[in-house]
């Protein structure tokens, strides 16, 4: 997938690992901040691009993001570094910085691919197809340019439990080729708000991290989420989702929440 499009991207590439965010990354909790979803996709893209330039023979099996702070809408700097090299596996650390301060730190495991099609399968249940979900205007609950950029379809079974399909016409970045996993990852963080347990005007529940494990590369524009949200009695929450494309499940993600009175 390339960033060449008549639709404005989430980020403009400026060269040398620097990117400029557009208003389509505007946050849901604060309109002055970036929503973290698209930056997580951009950081994945930088790790994938770095690997392709170095060797290109491994595939990502895990993405673990720690969100260290908030960032205004503006220019960000990204970098990738191999911290555990190997012939068949690598651990790569990616960083996204704003104004010289690291905002997101990613640790990605990459592993050698092999033909295991004869044993491929999963016990994750499929979710109903896109057309079986009701269109939902997420901007009725959430503010900001990022949420407005997404098309969402949802079946909410009960507060904190539901299935969702989401896509966006906005490419991750202009002028650079984006692989399918990075393209999908730009939607992953949306999971925390789409099957909400409570109205975000009553209690805030931003996530501190996002960890996704994938067992195959996703394809297509739609990303599906089979999501459960849990709130504990001591200010901690958890959003857990099985990830889907239109062919079926391809992984799972978890987000650790901090529960706060608004």
C-alpha positions as CSV (number, residue, x, y, z in Angstrom):
1,X,0.0,0.0,0.0
2,X,1.3,3.5,-0.8
3,X,0.5,6.8,0.7
4,X,-0.3,8.4,-2.7
5,X,-3.9,9.4,-2.5
6,X,-6.3,12.3,-3.1
7,X,-7.3,11.9,0.6
8,X,-5.1,13.7,3.1
9,X,-2.9,11.2,5.2
10,X,-2.6,11.0,8.9
11,X,1.1,12.1,8.5
12,X,3.2,13.8,5.9
13,X,6.8,12.4,5.5
14,X,9.4,15.1,5.9
15,X,12.5,12.8,5.5
16,X,15.2,11.5,7.9
17,X,12.6,9.9,10.3
18,X,10.5,13.1,10.8
19,X,6.8,13.2,10.1
20,X,4.2,16.0,10.4
21,X,0.8,15.1,11.8
22,X,-2.4,16.4,10.2
23,X,-5.6,17.2,12.0
24,X,-6.9,13.7,11.3
25,X,-4.9,12.5,14.3
26,X,-6.7,14.9,16.7
27,X,-7.4,13.2,20.0
28,X,-10.6,12.0,21.6
29,X,-9.7,12.9,25.2
30,X,-8.3,16.3,24.2
31,X,-8.5,18.2,20.9
32,X,-5.0,19.7,21.5
33,X,-3.4,16.3,21.5
34,X,-2.7,13.5,19.0
35,X,-4.9,10.4,19.3
36,X,-2.4,7.6,19.8
37,X,-3.9,5.2,17.2
38,X,-2.3,6.6,14.0
39,X,1.1,7.2,15.7
40,X,1.2,3.5,16.7
41,X,0.7,2.6,13.0
42,X,3.5,5.1,12.1
43,X,5.9,3.6,14.6
44,X,5.1,0.1,13.2
45,X,5.7,1.4,9.7
46,X,9.2,2.8,10.7
47,X,10.2,-0.6,12.3
48,X,9.0,-2.5,9.2
49,X,10.7,0.0,6.8
50,X,14.0,-0.3,8.8
51,X,13.9,-4.1,8.7
52,X,13.2,-4.2,5.0
53,X,16.2,-1.9,4.4
54,X,18.5,-4.1,6.6
55,X,17.4,-7.7,5.6
56,X,13.7,-8.1,5.0
57,X,13.4,-11.8,5.7
58,X,11.6,-11.7,9.1
59,X,7.9,-11.0,10.0
60,X,6.5,-9.3,13.1
61,X,4.7,-11.5,15.6
62,X,4.3,-9.0,18.5
63,X,4.0,-5.3,18.9
64,X,4.2,-3.9,22.5
65,X,3.7,-0.2,22.8
66,X,4.2,1.8,26.0
67,X,2.6,5.2,25.9
68,X,4.8,7.5,28.0
69,X,3.0,10.8,27.6
70,X,0.8,13.0,25.5
71,X,1.8,15.0,22.5
72,X,0.5,18.0,20.6
73,X,-0.4,17.8,16.9
74,X,2.8,18.7,15.1
75,X,6.1,17.1,14.0
76,X,7.4,13.8,15.4
77,X,10.7,12.0,15.1
78,X,10.9,8.2,14.8
79,X,13.8,5.8,15.0
80,X,14.3,2.0,15.1
81,X,17.2,0.0,16.7
82,X,17.9,-3.7,16.9
83,X,18.4,-4.6,20.6
84,X,18.5,-8.4,20.2
85,X,19.9,-9.4,16.8
86,X,19.7,-13.0,15.5
87,X,19.6,-15.2,12.5
88,X,16.0,-16.3,13.0
89,X,14.6,-13.8,15.4
90,X,15.1,-10.1,16.3
91,X,13.9,-7.8,19.0
92,X,13.6,-4.3,17.6
93,X,12.9,-1.1,19.6
94,X,11.2,1.8,18.0
95,X,10.8,5.3,19.5
96,X,8.5,8.1,18.6
97,X,9.5,11.5,20.0
98,X,8.0,15.0,20.2
99,X,10.2,18.0,21.0
100,X,13.1,15.7,21.9
101,X,11.0,13.7,24.4
102,X,10.1,10.0,23.8
103,X,6.3,9.7,23.8
104,X,5.9,6.1,22.6
105,X,8.3,3.2,22.9
106,X,7.7,0.0,20.9
107,X,9.3,-3.4,21.3
108,X,8.6,-5.7,18.4
109,X,9.5,-9.3,18.0
110,X,10.3,-10.5,14.5
111,X,10.7,-14.1,13.6
112,X,11.6,-16.1,10.5
113,X,8.6,-17.2,8.4
114,X,8.0,-20.8,7.3
115,X,5.3,-22.8,5.5
116,X,3.0,-24.0,8.2
117,X,-0.2,-23.9,6.0
118,X,-0.9,-27.6,6.7
119,X,-1.4,-26.9,10.4
120,X,-2.8,-23.4,10.3
121,X,-5.9,-22.7,12.3
122,X,-7.3,-20.9,15.4
123,X,-9.8,-21.5,18.2
124,X,-10.9,-17.8,18.1
125,X,-14.5,-17.6,17.0
126,X,-15.3,-15.5,13.9
127,X,-17.4,-12.4,14.2
128,X,-20.4,-11.5,12.0
129,X,-19.4,-9.8,8.7
130,X,-19.3,-6.1,8.2
131,X,-22.7,-5.9,6.6
132,X,-24.3,-7.6,9.7
133,X,-23.1,-4.7,11.9
134,X,-25.0,-1.4,12.3
135,X,-23.3,1.8,11.1
136,X,-22.4,3.8,14.2
137,X,-21.4,7.5,14.4
138,X,-18.6,7.3,17.0
139,X,-18.3,11.1,17.0
140,X,-21.6,11.1,19.0
141,X,-19.5,9.7,21.9
142,X,-16.0,10.8,21.1
143,X,-14.5,14.1,19.9
144,X,-11.6,14.8,17.6
145,X,-10.4,14.4,14.0
146,X,-9.2,10.8,14.4
147,X,-12.6,9.4,15.4
148,X,-14.2,11.5,12.7
149,X,-11.9,10.0,10.1
150,X,-13.0,6.4,10.9
151,X,-16.0,4.6,9.5
152,X,-17.4,2.3,12.3
153,X,-19.9,-0.5,12.3
154,X,-20.9,-2.0,15.7
155,X,-23.0,-4.6,17.4
156,X,-23.0,-3.7,21.1
157,X,-24.2,-6.7,23.2
158,X,-24.0,-4.9,26.5
159,X,-21.9,-2.1,27.9
160,X,-18.3,-3.2,27.6
161,X,-19.0,-6.2,25.3
162,X,-19.4,-6.0,21.5
163,X,-18.0,-6.5,18.1
164,X,-16.9,-3.7,15.8
165,X,-15.6,-3.2,12.3
166,X,-13.6,0.0,11.5
167,X,-11.8,1.5,8.5
168,X,-10.5,4.8,7.4
169,X,-10.0,6.3,3.9
170,X,-7.0,8.2,5.1
171,X,-3.6,6.6,4.4
172,X,-1.1,6.4,7.2
173,X,1.6,8.5,5.4
174,X,2.1,10.1,2.0
175,X,4.9,9.2,-0.4
176,X,6.0,6.0,1.4
177,X,4.9,2.4,0.9
178,X,3.1,1.1,3.9
179,X,2.8,-2.7,4.6
180,X,-0.5,-4.3,5.5
181,X,0.3,-4.7,9.2
182,X,1.2,-1.0,9.7
183,X,-1.9,0.0,7.7
184,X,-4.1,-2.1,10.1
185,X,-2.2,-1.0,13.2
186,X,-3.3,2.6,12.6
187,X,-6.7,1.4,13.7
188,X,-5.8,-0.8,16.6
189,X,-6.1,1.7,19.4
190,X,-9.7,2.5,18.5
191,X,-10.7,-0.7,20.3
192,X,-10.7,1.0,23.7
193,X,-13.6,3.3,22.9
194,X,-15.9,1.4,20.6
195,X,-17.5,-1.1,23.0
196,X,-17.4,1.3,25.9
197,X,-18.4,0.1,29.4
198,X,-19.3,3.6,30.6
199,X,-19.9,7.1,29.1
200,X,-16.5,8.8,28.9
201,X,-18.1,12.0,30.4
202,X,-18.7,10.0,33.6
203,X,-15.3,8.4,33.9
204,X,-12.1,8.6,31.8
205,X,-10.3,5.4,30.9
206,X,-7.2,6.2,28.7
207,X,-4.9,3.3,28.0
208,X,-1.3,3.2,29.1
209,X,-0.2,0.7,26.6
210,X,-1.2,-1.6,23.7
211,X,0.2,-5.0,23.0
212,X,-0.8,-7.0,19.9
213,X,0.2,-10.5,19.0
214,X,-0.5,-11.6,15.4
215,X,-0.3,-15.0,13.8
216,X,-0.8,-13.9,10.2
217,X,-0.6,-10.7,8.2
218,X,-4.0,-8.8,8.0
219,X,-5.4,-7.8,4.6
220,X,-8.0,-5.4,3.4
221,X,-9.4,-2.1,4.7
222,X,-11.6,-3.3,7.5
223,X,-10.2,-4.2,11.0
224,X,-12.6,-6.2,13.2
225,X,-12.6,-6.2,17.0
226,X,-14.3,-8.8,19.3
227,X,-13.9,-6.7,22.5
228,X,-14.5,-7.0,26.2
229,X,-13.9,-4.2,28.7
230,X,-13.3,-4.8,32.4
231,X,-13.1,-2.2,35.2
232,X,-11.5,-3.3,38.5
233,X,-12.3,-1.9,42.0
234,X,-8.9,-0.1,42.4
235,X,-8.7,2.2,39.4
236,X,-7.3,-0.3,36.8
237,X,-9.1,-1.5,33.7
238,X,-8.5,-3.8,30.8
239,X,-9.7,-3.8,27.2
240,X,-9.1,-7.1,25.4
241,X,-9.9,-7.7,21.7
242,X,-9.5,-10.5,19.2
243,X,-8.4,-8.9,15.9
244,X,-10.1,-9.8,12.6
245,X,-10.0,-9.0,8.9
246,X,-12.7,-10.1,6.5
247,X,-11.0,-13.6,6.3
248,X,-11.2,-14.2,10.0
249,X,-9.1,-13.7,13.2
250,X,-5.5,-12.8,12.8
251,X,-4.4,-11.9,16.4
252,X,-5.3,-10.4,19.7
253,X,-4.6,-7.2,21.6
254,X,-4.7,-5.9,25.2
255,X,-4.8,-2.4,26.6
256,X,-4.2,-1.5,30.2
257,X,-6.5,1.3,31.4
258,X,-6.2,3.9,34.1
259,X,-9.6,4.9,35.5
260,X,-10.0,8.5,36.4
261,X,-12.9,10.9,37.3
262,X,-13.1,13.4,34.5
